[in-house]
Amino acid sequence: MEKVEHKERSSVVQFILRLVVGAVVLAITAYFTPGFSISSWVSLAIAAVVLAVLDLLVNMISGINAAPFGRGISGFLLAAVIIYAIKFFVPGYNITLLGALIGAVVYGIVDAIIPGRAM
């Protein structure tokens, strides 16, 4: 029984870590990407949650890792689509299509530098 509780606790900690790292990487990406802005900390926090949920859903459905450099061109395009799609769920999160493509590259670079799996 302890192993199950430990595994559940570990999963929760991993998800929270994924959210925090995702928010940091997303903020850095928005800062360095033209055509990409996040207007507030609240929007950033919501965007990080939406990013983590969309990534989890895509991974569960398709088995594809949506990290920009996780699965070659398919991972890159999927990351760009997810980064772009967030704008439909989060007020204060603005991005252009070109910004999403550039953002996927920036996100991949920052994600590779910062420890932890963000996307």
N, C-alpha and C positions, 0 to 999 in steps of 0.2 A: 504494500500500500504506500510506503514511503517513496518508492521509486516513481510511482505515478504522480504523487504530489510534487516531487522534485522536478519531474519532467514538465508538468504543467506550469510550475513556477518559472522554470527555465525558459519555456516558450513565451511566457508573458514578459520576462525580462528581455528576451531577444526582440520581441515586437516593439517594446518601448525603446530599446536601443536603436532599432531600425527607424523608428519615428524621429528620434533626436538627430541621428546622423543624417537621415533624409532631409530634415528641416535645415540643417547646417549646409548640406550640399546644395539644396535648392536655393537658399539665400545667396550663397556664393555664385551659383550659376546665374541667378537673376541679375546680380550686380555686374557680372562680366559679359552678359549677353545683350546685344542690341535688340530692341523690340520685345523685351521681357521685363516686366516689373511686378512687384508684389507690394501693395500699398501699406500693409500693416503687419504687426506680429500675429494678430489673430488670423489674418488671411494666410500667412506663412504656416501657422500651426494646422489650420484646416487643410491646406494644400498638402502638407506632409502626411496627414492621415489619409486623404484621398489617394495620394501617390502610393502609399503602402498598401491600401486596400485594392486598388487597380492592379498593382504588381502581383499581389497575392492571387487575385482572381485569374489574371492572365496565366500565371504559372500553374494554377490548379487546372484550368481548362485545357491549356495547350502544352504545358510542360516546358514552354520556352522561357528562358531567363530574360527578363526585359531590361537587363543592364545594357547600356549602350555598347559596351565592348564584350558583353557576355556571350553572344551568339552571332557574331559577325554582323552582316548587313541586316538580318532579320531582327536581331536584338537592338541594333541602332534605330531602325525604323519604328519598331515597337516602342522604344523609349521616347522617340520624338512624338509619336501619336499620344502616348500617355501624358507627356509633359504638356502637349497642346490641349488634350481633352479636359484637363483639370480646370481650364478657364470656364467651362460650362457648369462647373459645380461650386466654384469658389468666387465670391465677390471680392474684388480688389486684386485679383490675379489676372494680369493681362499679358498676352503673348501673341505674336504673329506666327504665321506658318513658317516663315524663314527663321524667326526667332526660335521656334521649337527645334528646327533642324540644327541650328548653331548651338542651341541649349543642350541638345543631346550629346554633342561633342564635348562641350564644356563640362557637362554633368559627368560624362564618362571619365574625363581627365581628373576632375576633383574627386570623384568616387574612388579612383585608383590611388589617389594620394592619401585620403582620409581613411583611417582604419575602420573596419566594420562594413557590412553589406548594407548600402542605403537603398538600392532599388531592386 
